[in-house]
């Protein structure tokens, strides 16, 4: 009985990886089409869409981050890590912008 469960989980895992691989393969194919400059001025938009698509495929099929009950802790920890990273990135950019702005000001007029 245990062997059947292990075989089922193994096949489920392999199936998930293969689906993810083929979905990413097709997105790479479309990326190559954009490299040819097929859609002109819409390249940036379509490349952004393909990038978001690849991120979602990686999360679902390779990192197993989904909305299942047993994976909620992984999802919450991932959301927390992303929010901390965004705070650090945008906070650093905000500080650098304001430091640059304050360094440019002419303080000799006071």
Buried (B, 14 or more C-beta within 10 A) or exposed (E): EEEEEEEEEEEEEEEBEEEBEEBBEEBEEBBEEBEEEEEEEEEEEBBEEBEEBBEEBBBBBEEBBEEEEEBEEBBEEBEEEEEEEEEEEEEEEEEEEEEEEEEEEEEEEE
